Amino acid sequence: MLADYTAKEIYLFAVCRSAEVSFRLDAEVTRMTTRTLGTAILLTAVVLTAPAVWGQGGGGRGQGAGGRGQEAGPTLPQSVRPPAVTPARTPTDPFAAIRAGTQTPAQYQAQYRYLATVDPGDPFHNWGGNLWNQTWEGQWLAAHATGKTFEEFWNSLQGTAGQSLILASPYPYRSAEEHWRAWRTSANLGAGPANRPATPQDWSGQWGGGGAGTVLQRDYHAHASPDYKPRYVMSIQAEIEGRHWWPADSCLPNAHGGAGTFTFRYAHFNGPLVHFNNSNPVYEGRYIMVGYDFLPPEQSIPSFMGESIAFWDGDELVVWTRNLHPNMRGHGEAEYSGQMEMIERYYQAGNNIVVDVTRYDPVAYAAPQHSVGVFTRANEYAVPLFNECVSTNNVYHDARGWIADVAPGEPGYKDIFDLTPWYTNWMRAEAAKKAGDAPPAPSIMELAR
């Protein structure tokens, strides 16, 4: 059956179906409906889309990402709670040691991480971002059907702590605007911001990794504002019960996640425009205007990727992003509000791009948050494929708030292999007319005779 489809069709099917999970209530037991075809095609797609080989490895995005394959950094400090962040030696020139060759991108990133030890009293059971893997297939409802209480089920899920981020900012700035002004003033040895890099930049190709790394749930909770602490607990409670909500399952962008770094696969320069593109699972494109100011408030509409302006400080791109749509990515990550603003600094060091991110959100955060991502250029380039989610997504949330999907043959099912959906809809309407479920309307060609 797989031979009947092209590699592109298989890939597109896998992208759209990989997020789908179907829960069915049967004698009060929820079980996951696994479709053999979807699983087989997904596994085949992994092979067919494997040509993007990373030069030095690269982790995923957000929780669980950590720039794997990078050279080892210093030994991480171990403690139950994150140690105090080391203030930046030169707040206006954070990448000085990388440029001088005395520090690698991985070492720069490692200084903002620590090794968390297990806390027996942790209400989040020492979990980071991988708790959802233990709960999203309806495990709690299945346990409930066997007579287990929720407390018994939750106590059976124990994390192991491990690597987490030191979220506290190493910078003295209290707002994104103060941060931006300080870096603009000091740019190019005090000469001010530039609209072009000091030397031509080649950021072509495909980039992987970029994720800041795992953040323990207790660390996210500790850094949330008093108003947002209960909201974070709500998101974790939902994932424990198996009633997750993730942006991608509703065809919405993951956007900037909880740990701060935005994942991109392709970077393009075109005059004053820098375009960062991440095509999966839903297209996420950032359009960064170099040398421009933000739009007037009456012309600015909040969006998931936000509005970004930038300047060049030598060969380092400095970006300020605001006017964001509030978002919560799930997977144990923290929510941010519509007042969140980011200051990012990008620098290419060989086959790596290192990005330093500081997030300011007076509504959702107790204090500014900081993270570092390291991207790695792939040895081979994979052509990006556009994933159009809306017309192929069969996932929805039912009346109880649990994730479900429309199965083949059920009303409303969207078939990705139907390459002429307009014709399918036409024939459905014609059948309705013949059955008397729609008013008769003869062909205009018949009327012209």
C-alpha positions in Angstrom: 0.0 0.0 0.0 2.9 2.4 0.8 4.2 2.0 -2.8 1.0 3.7 -4.1 2.1 7.0 -2.5 5.0 9.3 -3.2 7.5 10.1 -0.5 6.1 13.6 -0.3 2.6 12.3 0.3 3.9 9.9 3.0 5.8 12.7 4.7 2.8 15.0 4.7 0.6 12.3 6.1 3.0 11.5 8.8 3.3 15.1 9.9 -0.4 15.5 10.2 -1.1 12.2 11.7 1.8 12.1 14.2 -0.1 14.4 16.5 -3.3 12.4 16.3 -4.6 10.2 19.1 -8.0 8.8 19.5 -9.6 8.1 22.9 -12.7 5.9 23.1 -14.8 5.3 26.2 -15.6 1.6 26.5 -17.0 0.4 29.8 -15.4 3.5 31.4 -12.0 2.5 30.2 -10.2 4.9 27.8 -7.9 3.2 25.4 -5.8 4.6 22.7 -6.9 3.6 19.2 -3.7 2.9 17.2 -4.1 2.8 13.4 -1.7 0.4 11.8 -1.5 2.5 8.6 -0.7 5.7 10.4 2.0 4.0 12.4 3.6 2.3 9.4 3.5 5.5 7.3 5.0 7.5 10.2 7.9 5.0 10.6 8.5 5.0 6.8 8.5 8.8 6.8 11.3 8.9 9.4 13.5 7.0 6.9 12.4 9.0 3.9 13.1 12.4 5.5 16.3 11.4 7.2 18.8 13.2 4.9 19.3 16.2 7.2 22.4 15.0 9.0 23.6 17.4 11.7 27.3 18.2 11.7 27.6 18.1 15.5 24.2 16.9 16.6 21.4 19.1 17.9 18.6 18.7 20.3 14.9 19.4 19.8 13.1 22.4 21.0 11.9 23.5 24.4 11.6 20.9 27.1 14.0 18.0 26.6 16.2 19.9 24.2 19.8 20.4 25.0 22.0 20.8 22.0 23.2 17.2 22.1 26.4 16.4 20.3 28.0 19.7 21.4 31.5 19.5 23.0 31.3 19.0 26.7 31.1 22.1 28.9 32.2 22.4 32.5 30.9 20.1 35.1 27.4 21.3 36.2 26.8 22.3 39.8 24.5 19.9 41.7 21.8 21.2 44.0 18.1 20.8 44.8 17.3 24.3 43.8 19.1 26.3 41.0 22.2 28.1 42.2 22.5 31.9 42.0 23.2 33.0 38.4 26.7 34.4 37.8 26.3 38.0 36.6 27.5 38.6 33.1 31.1 39.9 33.1 30.4 42.4 30.3 26.6 42.8 30.0 26.8 44.6 26.8 29.2 42.1 25.1 28.2 38.6 26.3 29.8 36.7 23.4 33.3 38.3 23.9 34.9 35.0 25.1 33.3 33.0 22.2 34.7 35.5 19.6 38.1 35.4 21.3 38.1 31.6 21.1 38.4 31.1 24.8 34.9 29.7 25.2 32.8 27.4 23.0 29.1 27.9 22.4 28.4 24.8 24.4 30.5 26.1 27.3 28.7 29.4 27.2 25.4 27.6 27.3 26.4 25.3 30.2 27.2 28.1 32.6 23.4 28.8 32.7 22.5 25.1 33.6 22.7 23.0 36.7 22.2 19.4 37.7 19.1 19.2 39.9 19.0 16.5 42.5 15.8 14.7 43.6 13.7 16.5 46.2 11.4 14.0 48.0 9.0 16.9 48.8 8.7 18.2 45.3 4.9 18.5 44.5 5.8 18.0 40.9 7.5 14.7 41.6 10.9 15.9 40.1 9.5 15.9 36.6 10.8 18.1 33.7 9.2 18.2 30.3 8.8 14.5 29.7 5.9 13.8 32.1 3.4 14.0 29.2 5.0 10.8 27.7 3.7 8.9 30.7 0.1 10.2 30.6 -1.1 11.2 27.2 -2.4 7.8 26.2 -5.2 7.8 28.8 -3.2 6.1 31.6 -5.1 7.9 34.4 -8.5 6.9 33.1 -7.4 3.3 32.6 -6.0 3.3 36.2 -9.2 4.7 37.5 -11.2 1.9 35.8 -9.1 -0.6 37.7 -10.0 1.0 41.0 -6.9 3.2 41.6 -7.3 6.6 43.2 -5.8 9.6 41.6 -3.3 9.9 44.5 -2.2 6.3 43.9 -1.8 7.0 40.2 0.1 10.2 40.7 2.4 8.6 43.3 3.3 5.9 40.8 4.8 8.6 38.5 8.1 9.8 39.8 10.7 11.8 37.9 14.4 11.8 38.4 15.2 15.6 38.3 18.5 16.0 36.4 19.6 18.9 34.2 17.7 22.1 34.4 18.2 25.7 33.5 19.2 28.6 35.8 16.3 30.8 34.6 17.4 33.9 36.4 18.8 36.6 34.1 22.6 37.4 34.4 21.9 41.0 33.2 21.1 44.0 35.4 18.2 45.3 33.1 14.7 45.5 34.4 12.8 45.8 31.2 13.2 44.9 27.5 13.4 48.6 26.6 16.3 49.2 29.1 18.1 46.1 27.8 17.6 47.2 24.2 18.9 50.7 24.8 22.0 49.5 26.6 23.0 47.2 23.8 22.2 49.9 21.1 24.3 52.5 22.9 27.3 50.2 23.2 27.0 48.7 19.7 30.0 48.7 17.4 32.3 50.0 20.1 30.0 52.9 20.9 29.5 54.0 17.3 25.9 52.8 17.5 23.7 50.2 15.8 24.3 49.2 12.1 21.9 48.0 9.5 24.4 45.5 8.1 26.9 43.1 9.7 30.5 44.1 9.9 31.4 41.2 7.6 29.2 39.2 5.2 27.3 36.5 6.9 26.5 33.0 5.6 23.6 31.5 7.6 22.4 29.4 4.7 21.6 25.8 4.9 19.5 24.0 7.5 19.9 24.4 11.2 18.9 22.0 14.0 18.9 22.1 17.8 18.5 25.5 19.3 16.5 24.3 22.3 17.6 25.9 25.6 17.2 22.6 27.5 14.9 21.0 30.0 13.5 23.0 32.8 12.2 21.2 35.9 8.5 21.9 36.6 9.3 23.2 40.1 11.7 25.7 38.6 9.1 27.0 36.1 6.6 27.2 39.0 9.1 29.1 41.2 9.7 31.7 38.5 6.0 32.3 37.7 4.3 35.4 39.1 1.8 34.9 41.9 -1.1 35.2 39.5 0.3 32.7 37.1 1.5 30.0 39.6 -2.1 28.6 39.8 -2.3 28.6 36.0 0.9 26.6 35.7 -0.4 24.1 38.2 -3.6 23.8 36.1 -1.5 22.9 33.0 0.4 20.2 34.8 -2.7 18.8 36.4 -4.3 18.5 32.9 -1.3 16.6 31.6 -1.3 14.2 34.5 -5.0 13.4 33.8 -4.3 13.0 30.1 -6.4 16.0 29.0 -3.5 17.9 27.4 -3.8 21.0 25.3 -1.0 21.9 23.0 -1.1 24.6 20.3 -0.1 22.3 17.5 -3.1 19.9 18.1 -5.3 22.9 17.2 -3.2 24.0 14.3 -1.7 26.9 16.2 2.0 27.8 16.3 4.1 26.6 19.3 5.7 30.0 19.0 8.4 30.8 21.6 7.8 27.9 24.0 8.5 28.2 27.7 12.3 28.1 27.9 12.9 31.0 25.6 14.7 30.0 22.5 12.8 29.9 19.2 13.7 27.0 17.0 14.3 27.8 13.3 15.4 25.5 10.5 16.3 28.1 7.8 17.5 31.7 7.9 17.3 34.1 5.0 18.6 37.7 4.6 17.0 40.1 2.1 18.2 43.6 2.6 16.6 44.9 5.9 14.6 41.7 6.3 15.8 38.6 8.3 13.5 35.7 8.0 13.7 32.8 10.4 11.6 29.8 9.2 10.5 26.7 11.2 8.1 24.6 9.1 7.1 21.9 11.5 4.7 20.9 13.0 2.9 24.2 11.9 4.6 26.9 9.9 6.3 29.4 12.1 7.9 32.3 10.3 9.5 35.3 11.9 10.1 38.5 9.9 12.7 40.7 11.6 13.1 44.2 10.3 16.7 45.5 10.6 17.0 49.3 11.2 13.3 49.9 11.7 11.1 50.8 14.6 7.9 49.1 15.8 4.7 49.9 14.0 2.4 52.5 15.6 0.0 51.0 18.1 -3.0 51.6 15.9 -1.3 49.5 13.1 0.1 46.7 15.3 -1.9 43.5 15.8 -0.6 40.9 18.3 0.5 37.7 16.7 1.9 34.4 17.8 5.4 35.2 16.5 5.3 38.8 17.5 6.7 41.9 15.9 10.5 42.0 15.7 13.0 44.8 15.0 16.8 44.4 15.0 20.3 45.9 14.5 23.8 44.6 13.9 26.5 44.9 16.5 29.5 43.8 14.6 28.5 40.4 13.3 25.9 39.8 16.1 22.3 40.3 15.4 20.3 41.9 18.2 16.5 41.5 18.2 13.7 43.0 20.2 10.3 41.2 19.9 7.0 42.3 21.4 3.3 42.5 20.5 2.9 38.8 21.1 -0.2 36.7 21.4 -0.3 35.0 24.8 0.6 31.4 24.5 1.1 28.1 26.5 3.0 25.4 24.6 2.3 22.6 27.1 4.7 19.7 27.6 5.5 21.1 31.1 6.5 24.5 29.8 5.3 27.8 31.3 2.7 30.2 29.9 3.5 33.7 28.9 1.2 36.7 28.6 0.6 39.2 25.9 3.0 41.6 27.6 6.0 39.3 27.2 8.9 40.9 25.3 12.2 39.3 24.3 15.7 40.5 23.7 17.8 38.1 21.6 21.4 38.1 20.5 22.6 35.8 17.6 26.2 35.0 16.7 27.5 32.5 14.2 30.6 30.6 15.5 31.7 28.1 12.8 28.9 25.6 12.3 27.0 26.9 15.3 24.7 29.8 15.9 24.4 30.7 19.5 21.5 32.7 20.7 21.2 34.5 24.1 17.6 35.2 25.1 16.1 37.3 27.9 12.4 37.4 28.4 10.5 40.1 30.2 6.9 39.6 31.3 5.7 41.6 34.3 2.4 39.7 34.2 3.4 36.0 34.0 7.0 36.1 35.4 8.2 36.9 38.9 11.5 38.2 37.3 13.1 38.3 33.9 14.1 34.9 32.6 17.1 33.9 30.6 18.2 31.0 28.4 20.8 30.1 25.7 20.3 28.0 22.6 22.9 26.6 20.3 22.0 25.7 16.7 24.0 23.4 14.5 24.2 23.5 10.7 23.3 20.3 9.0 25.8 18.6 6.7 23.1 18.0 4.1 20.1 20.2 3.2 16.6 19.0 3.3 14.1 20.9 1.2 11.4 22.3 3.4 7.9 21.0 2.9 4.9 23.2 3.7 2.6 21.6 6.3 -1.0 22.9 5.9 -2.6 21.8 9.1 -6.2 23.1 9.0 -7.5 21.0 6.1 -5.9 17.8 7.4 -6.2 18.0 11.1 -8.7 15.5 12.7 -7.8 16.3 16.3 -10.3 18.1 18.5 -11.1 18.4 22.2 -14.3 16.8 23.3 -17.0 18.2 25.6 -15.1 16.9 28.6 -11.9 18.6 27.6 -10.0 15.5 26.5 -8.2 15.2 23.3 -9.9 13.1 20.6 -10.0 12.7 16.9 -12.3 12.0 14.0 -11.7 8.5 12.7 -12.0 7.5 9.0 -15.6 7.1 8.0 -16.9 9.4 10.7 -18.6 12.7 9.8 -16.2 15.5 9.4 -13.1 13.3 8.8 -10.5 15.0 6.6 -8.7 12.7 4.3 -5.2 13.9 3.4 -5.1 11.5 0.4 -8.2 13.2 -1.1 -6.3 15.5 -3.6 -9.5 17.0 -4.9 -11.6 17.8 -1.8 -13.7 20.3 -3.8 -14.9 17.4 -6.0 -15.6 15.2 -2.9 -17.7 18.0 -1.4 -19.5 18.5 -4.8 -20.5 14.8 -5.0 -21.7 14.9 -1.3 -23.9 17.9 -2.1 -25.3 16.2 -5.3 -26.1 13.1 -3.3 -28.0 15.3 -0.8 -30.0 16.9 -3.6 -31.0 13.4 -4.9 -32.0 12.3 -1.4 -34.2 15.4 -1.0 -32.0 16.8 1.8 -31.2 19.9 -0.3 -33.3 21.9 -2.7 -33.2 20.8 -6.4 -30.9 22.9 -8.6 -30.4 21.6 -12.2 -27.2 22.2 -14.0 -26.8 25.7 -15.6 -25.9 23.9 -18.8 -29.2 22.1 -18.8 -31.0 25.4 -18.3 -29.2 26.9 -21.3 -30.6 24.3 -23.7 
